[in-house]
């Protein structure tokens, strides 16, 4: 029995033949096409389960073929292939409907893993009434999980809402799957073949309403105008004025020619709380509130937790290439006893971290990162053993809490690696609470957390590796994330982070373009309570940290001219302040070191536009942005390296000619002090 029917589309005969041989040996039924036109004719007759589609082809290219294919059969999974590292193109393909993207040359294991994931996704949808449930980027695939009364009631209401023409409001706390439920309503309905369009109400503007009201064909709303579904996510974030404006747009769409969409909305406030907001809300709810669905947090239905855990373990076996067959009783009991906030995404983050750490066939207690209960009752996760702050009183710890944060939207940045010279880029994607900063290889999907234990090199730049994935030159993006207090993020990347203009300014802009979203739960700052130092305080390099009420750095450079003696004092205020005072400072290097870098294979991407080049007398290529720009850049690097501790830090750093090696050395000492503090505190 064949495992699935696959069509391979590639204009290179040798690649088509190789992929066909591999997949046939694995038990798949495989057909091949040399171009988009042939593939589209073939797809209408053979009805494949999966299409492997090359992006760069003569005639119809991969993106054009993908658009037409999805109109022919939206249920067919498509995995895009490219040998050009086209990150922006990969993002476009995903938005059009591609399941995933693999980069040539791909390994046999990574290709088969991606094929398996895509086919499992398709089978899952077909088992559950054809519902498209978040695909590879979402909460989970499959039906609305759980055997509790609350879960059964939610499934009943979702089924009923899918068969009604009126509006629907889905209420519940953050992270319970309101968007997932909206997708189910759409895909279980007769509208499943028409567009599902999401409108983010927390970023909705008057201009957006004007475009929608004017029937702008380029408006984000236009895709659902002919009988699809419009999902207004987080309507509780609207002002009364914006609520009134949205009501007017909805009424215009209902009164217009053609079939109006069905309107679905989500809210973290209850229906009663929304209705109490005054007349604009009452009128809006009269249109949207044909059915009301309330989702309940996990803390009120703990009997559903094992089903979620098992489903998430299965998902992350695919994600990380693991072979975990189950969760032992001790680990499951530990999860059931955790003080979870009730957020399903919080539980998902716990399981993801455990699955990533698990090396055997059974997930055990030792792989769990345990939540410590904060003063307000929200969970903040640390390795099993308790809070690992570097000492300090309970009152001091309490004042060190800050909200977890991620990005609102996925964003893309392309450039070149400073050392490799190759074209590279990154996709920044939101992650749920307690996930941390994680780098992922864009071609294999394998991941490496941005943590001290994964540092493999500090020569000229900071490199991470866990034996499976290696990511170079991470300090600039980490510096920006530290300064904007982004605690949870997936960074899909090639071999090396892009250098851009040698500063962190583009990374700051990327974060601001996406927007920052505060999440459930808190993170403890690392509060320095004693002095730690590395190096020679007289001659340098030297780096010291001591207690302080804020994060600050005093940096001293003493180089030969034309740099000479420089210093800069930086006190953290906000991401915007960092963007203005530190982020623009660029990498600098000396002409005399170029040969050494070339011999080490680390000068492939240096350009006159992406670093400050200095000879024995002058700066060769650019005016300085600050008189002490080199000193400021050293602070930029330190801020980035310090974030390898995984949390914001509070203390005063004094530095003299220090670099990445000293940065990592002091991080190691800080962590040792933190572990000693936990041991002295009895592991509490």
C-alpha positions, 0 to 999 in steps of 0.5 A, spaced: 500 500 500 502 506 497 503 511 503 501 517 499 501 520 492 506 526 490 508 530 484 515 533 484 515 539 479 522 541 477 525 543 471 532 540 472 531 532 470 537 530 475 533 533 481 526 530 479 529 523 478 533 523 484 527 525 488 523 520 485 527 515 486 528 516 494 521 517 495 519 511 491 524 507 495 520 510 501 513 507 499 510 513 495 507 513 489 511 519 485 509 523 478 514 528 475 513 534 471 518 539 468 514 545 468 508 549 472 504 548 466 505 540 465 504 540 473 497 543 473 494 539 468 497 533 471 494 535 478 487 535 475 488 528 473 492 525 478 489 529 485 496 528 489 496 529 496 503 533 496 506 537 491 514 538 491 514 545 487 521 548 485 520 556 485 525 558 480 522 555 473 522 557 466 514 559 464 510 559 470 514 560 476 513 556 482 509 562 486 505 563 480 504 555 479 502 555 487 497 560 486 493 557 481 494 550 484 491 552 490 485 555 486 484 548 483 485 544 490 486 548 496 487 541 500 493 539 496 499 540 501 505 544 497 512 544 499 516 549 496 524 548 493 529 553 492 537 553 491 537 560 492 536 561 499 530 566 497 527 567 504 523 573 502 520 568 497 519 563 502 515 567 506 511 569 500 509 562 498 507 560 506 502 566 505 499 564 499 498 557 502 505 553 502 506 548 507 513 549 508 520 551 504 526 546 503 532 549 501 537 545 496 541 542 497 537 538 502 539 532 506 535 526 505 533 526 512 530 533 512 526 532 506 523 526 508 521 529 515 518 535 511 514 530 506 512 526 512 509 532 516 506 535 510 502 528 509 500 528 516 497 535 516 493 533 510 491 526 513 489 530 520 485 535 516 481 530 512 479 526 519 476 532 522 472 534 516 477 538 512 478 543 517 485 547 516 487 548 523 493 552 524 498 548 519 505 548 521 505 555 524 499 554 529 497 551 536 495 544 534 492 540 528 486 536 529 480 537 533 478 541 539 482 537 544 479 534 550 474 530 554 472 535 559 465 538 559 468 545 557 471 542 551 465 538 549 461 544 549 466 548 545 466 543 540 458 543 540 457 550 539 463 551 534 459 545 530 452 549 531 456 556 529 459 553 522 452 551 520 449 558 521 449 565 517 449 569 523 455 572 526 459 569 532 463 572 538 469 567 541 470 569 548 476 567 553 483 569 556 489 569 551 492 563 549 486 558 549 485 558 541 480 563 539 483 563 532 483 556 532 476 556 533 474 561 528 478 557 523 474 551 525 467 555 524 470 557 517 472 550 515 466 546 517 462 551 514 459 551 507 464 557 506 470 552 507 473 553 499 472 561 500 477 565 503 478 566 511 481 573 512 483 575 519 483 583 521 488 584 527 483 589 531 489 591 536 493 595 530 486 597 526 487 604 524 482 609 521 485 608 514 484 601 514 476 602 515 476 607 510 479 603 505 474 597 507 469 602 506 471 604 500 471 597 497 478 598 495 480 591 491 487 592 495 484 592 502 486 586 506 478 585 507 477 584 500 479 577 500 473 575 504 468 580 500 464 574 496 461 570 501 468 568 505 469 569 513 472 575 516 475 574 523 476 580 527 481 578 532 481 582 539 475 586 538 476 588 545 482 592 543 478 597 539 476 604 542 468 606 542 470 610 536 473 605 532 468 600 534 462 605 531 467 605 525 467 598 524 460 597 525 459 602 519 463 598 515 460 591 516 453 594 515 455 597 508 458 590 506 451 587 508 448 592 504 452 591 498 451 587 492 454 580 492 454 575 498 456 578 504 462 574 508 460 571 515 463 575 521 467 572 526 470 576 532 474 574 538 475 577 545 479 576 551 473 580 555 466 576 556 460 578 552 457 582 558 463 586 559 463 588 552 456 590 552 457 594 558 461 599 554 456 603 551 452 604 545 457 603 540 459 596 543 451 594 543 450 596 536 456 592 534 455 586 538 447 586 535 451 584 528 456 580 531 453 576 537 448 571 533 452 566 537 457 566 543 462 561 544 466 561 551 473 558 551 475 555 558 482 555 561 486 549 562 486 550 570 478 549 570 479 543 566 485 539 568 483 532 565 484 535 558 492 536 559 494 529 558 491 529 551 494 536 549 501 533 552 500 527 547 498 531 541 504 536 542 509 531 543 507 528 537 508 535 533 515 536 536 517 529 534 516 532 527 519 538 529 525 536 532 526 529 528 525 526 535 522 519 536 519 520 543 514 514 544 510 517 550 511 521 557 512 517 563 508 517 569 512 522 573 513 527 568 505 527 567 504 528 574 509 533 574 505 537 569 498 536 572 501 539 578 504 545 575 501 552 577 499 553 570 496 560 568 490 556 564 494 558 557 494 552 552 500 556 549 504 556 556 503 548 556 505 547 549 511 551 550 513 547 556 512 541 552 516 544 546 522 545 551 522 538 554 521 535 547 527 539 545 531 536 551 529 529 550 534 524 547 531 517 548 524 514 547 520 517 553 520 524 556 521 524 563 521 529 569 528 531 568 527 534 561 521 539 564 522 546 565 518 547 571 514 554 573 515 558 579 509 562 581 510 569 581 507 574 586 501 575 581 500 568 580 503 568 573 507 562 571 515 564 570 519 558 567 526 556 570 530 549 570 527 544 575 530 547 582 527 553 583 528 561 582 535 562 579 536 569 581 543 571 583 541 572 591 537 577 594 531 578 598 524 576 596 522 583 595 528 584 590 526 578 586 519 581 586 521 588 583 525 584 578 519 581 574 517 584 567 512 581 562 514 576 557 514 579 550 514 577 543 513 580 536 506 581 533 507 579 526 513 575 522 518 579 519 523 578 514 530 581 513 535 580 508 543 581 507 550 578 507 554 575 512 560 579 514 565 573 515 562 568 510 560 573 505 554 569 502 547 572 501 543 570 508 537 573 511 532 571 517 525 570 518 523 572 525 516 569 528 513 570 534 513 564 540 509 562 546 510 564 553 516 561 556 519 559 549 526 563 549 530 566 544 531 560 539 535 560 532 532 555 527 536 553 521 531 555 515 533 549 510 533 543 516 528 546 521 533 544 526 533 549 532 538 551 537 536 555 543 540 562 544 543 560 551 550 560 554 551 552 554 551 553 546 556 558 545 562 555 541 566 560 539 567 568 541 573 569 535 571 575 532 564 574 533 559 570 537 557 563 534 552 558 537 552 550 536 549 544 539 552 539 534 546 539 529 545 547 528 551 552 527 549 560 527 554 565 527 555 572 528 548 573 533 550 578 537 547 584 533 540 581 533 541 579 540 543 586 542 536 589 539 532 583 542 535 584 549 534 592 549 527 591 546 526 585 552 523 580 547 523 574 551 520 569 546 522 569 539 524 564 533 529 566 528 530 562 522 536 563 519 542 560 514 549 559 516 550 567 519 546 573 521 546 578 516 551 584 518 547 589 514 551 596 515 555 593 521 550 596 526 544 594 530 539 599 527 536 595 522 534 589 527 531 595 531 527 597 525 525 590 524 522 589 531 518 596 531 515 594 524 513 588 527 510 591 533 511 588 540 506 584 544 506 583 551 504 575 553 501 572 559 506 570 565 513 574 567 520 573 567 525 574 572 531 579 571 537 577 573 539 581 579 546 582 581 548 582 588 555 581 588 561 583 584 564 579 579 570 580 574 574 577 569 581 579 566 586 584 568 584 591 571 590 595 570 592 593 562 586 590 560 582 586 557 577 587 563 570 586 565 567 587 572 559 587 574 557 590 581 550 591 584 546 597 581 539 599 581 538 599 573 542 596 567 548 600 565 555 600 562 561 604 563 566 602 557 573 604 556 577 604 550 585 605 549 587 604 542 593 607 538 590 613 534 586 614 530 581 611 535 585 613 542 582 614 548 574 613 548 569 612 553 562 611 553 557 610 559 550 607 557 544 607 562 538 603 559 532 606 559 528 603 553 528 600 546 527 607 543 533 610 547 538 604 545 536 605 538 538 612 538 544 612 542 547 605 541 544 601 535 547 605 530 554 604 532 558 600 527 563 594 527 570 597 526 576 593 524 583 595 522 587 594 515 593 590 519 588 585 521 585 584 514 590 579 512 589 575 518 581 575 517 582 572 510 587 567 512 582 565 517 576 565 512 573 570 515 573 576 511 568 574 505 563 579 506 567 585 509 565 591 504 566 599 505 559 600 507 558 595 513 564 596 517 569 602 519 575 601 516 581 604 520 589 604 518 595 607 522 593 614 521 585 615 519 578 612 518 579 610 511 571 609 509 566 613 512 565 619 517 563 616 524 556 617 527 559 618 534 565 621 536 566 615 540 563 610 536 567 604 537 566 604 544 559 604 543 559 598 539 563 595 544 557 596 549 552 593 543 556 587 543 556 586 550 548 587 551 547 582 545 552 577 549 549 578 556 542 576 553 545 569 552 543 568 560 536 568 557 533 574 561 534 581 562 540 583 567 540 588 572 547 591 574 553 595 573 558 593 568 565 596 567 569 594 561 576 596 559 578 593 552 574 587 553 570 583 547 566 577 546 571 572 550 571 576 556 563 577 555 562 570 555 567 569 561 563 573 565 556 570 563 559 564 566 561 567 572 554 570 573 551 563 572 556 560 577 554 565 582 546 564 580 547 556 581 551 557 588 545 562 590 540 556 589 544 551 592 545 556 599 537 557 598 536 550 599 534 549 592 527 553 593 
